Amino acid sequence: MIAEWKGGASRTLAPNIELYIWSSWQLDEKVKRHPALVFKYFDPAWMERFFGEEGLAHFEKYGYYEFEESASWVNYSEPSQGEYTDLDLFSVQNEHIRISGFLPSLTEDRATCYVELRNGKFSHVMVILGHRQLVNIYFQGYETPLASGERKFLQELFGQKGLWICDLGNCRITLSQPEAECLCDAFDAFYKAYERRLKDREETWKSKHFSLVSGMGSAVPLLEVKRGLLNLLREFACAHNAFDTDTEWSIFDASGNGLKIFTQKESAKYDAGYHVFIRPYRADRWEDFSCPDDEVLLAWIPPSDMSLRRYDGKIGLRYYWDALTTFNWLKDELIPRALYWQQWQKKKSASLLKRIIGAERGYDAFRKAFVIEDYVSTYSYLSKNDDDILNISTAEQLLSWVVRIRSHFGSHHSGIFVSEHDYRNLFEALGAILKFNNGVHFKYLHGNLSYLKADDMSSLIAAVFHHAGTFNKWCTNSFQLDCVMRCFISVLETSASSIDSIHISGIAKLLRPLMVQVERGDLLDRQIKRLGPEI
């Protein structure tokens, strides 16, 4: 053909065309520059020959896009993750996803991350996720399968099985099944590290059992007092200013509108510096002018919020006080001492006759007769439930846990996932506790379990055990789980005295996975309240 072109009639018809002869090697090199065209128009064998099995697999997964992986996957061999404690950094990488982010600590309440995709068609996508986004969206549905629908950021593409629409930050992209699964795995790994940090912080701060108030940030509400009592505490602080006085109670920095505990120099009891900040908040956050606005909420402020230069992460009575220590100090020491001081001041200003007639009563006698509940609501924010579900031995303790589980299911209409194994254990526990029922509430119990066929108490118990042995799917129906927990509550409230400690411990062990899920949900709920809404 080349010979004909050079000397034949074709040259006469196209005299201005210059012929370049390419060898097979040159053709190969030119074709390799356009892998998408090779995949689209050539046989797959050519794709594999030019770009190897990995290149062919990439195009079969991702389609007609240039094979340009992110540099983060150069020399990638297997999934990995690492936590860098000194820098509060976390990184996880798998076959399709890489996440690098910050973790919260005692000094910083932060959690942002950068999400990177291996797929070359998303090379233009650079996603930074903020703390609120992670907690409200990407940490929800932890360790749930894609098919359960509990991942807020993923939705299966209608009519195309195996493809998922993903809302990642402000980008909406389409992912394959393996990519979506890897994305979930990466977020789960990030959340696991995040959860561990939050638990460590709450344990250090002793703030886990204090309920939070939305809009207060990391402040931990301790107790409510009347405005008059708050003014008295401020007067007491001013009278015992650490800069002007030298008494046992000269531990206050009286500036500002809160309470600041401060010591100028090291002593046998305290290190020098600030020990706690207590900030007042408005207790009634509703605009209801029919009720007097006389309540003030005293809240513990973490050291990270105050930017303490001398704070080095130490928490304790000698250093910066935790929330529980501060709570106990307020109700057991400061408030009674301030009230006694007020009485003493009134007595000093009274007339000579009244001072002579008035009975002399020292602080010890005053403290013995003092009742804190007469002045403050001490347990409005502190939960008294601090038992490990595996250590409980009484029906009252088990009832407390069951009520908490039911409250969680009743207040969360999404984000609930109970695995097949945990669901079966739940009904095994239910069957075990129903054996102690006296039979008077059969209609109520069966009404909550209406999907089970039963005519009397014995057949209901048999149906519960049969359901436990045959159920073969997970459960995300929060109302159904709520009804199951109502059955537990009914039996525990009416037949508690007949249940022995051995059965209580066995039932508690079966319910423990649900309690772990409840605590995880409560942890995220507390963090959502700390962060507050988007501004």
PyMOL commands that set and color helices and strands:
alter all, ss='L'
color gray80, all
select helices_A, chain A and resi 2-7+9-13+24-32+35-41+44-62+71-73+85-87+120-122+131-138+146-148+177-205+227-239+303-306+323-349+352-357+363-369+372-374+389-391+395-411+420-434+442-448+457-470+478-494+496-498+501-531
alter helices_A, ss='H'
color red, helices_A
select strands_A, chain A and resi 80-84+89-93+97-102+113-117+127-129+154-156+163-168+171-176+220-226+259-263+273-282+295-301
alter strands_A, ss='S'
color yellow, strands_A
deselect
rebuild
show_as cartoon
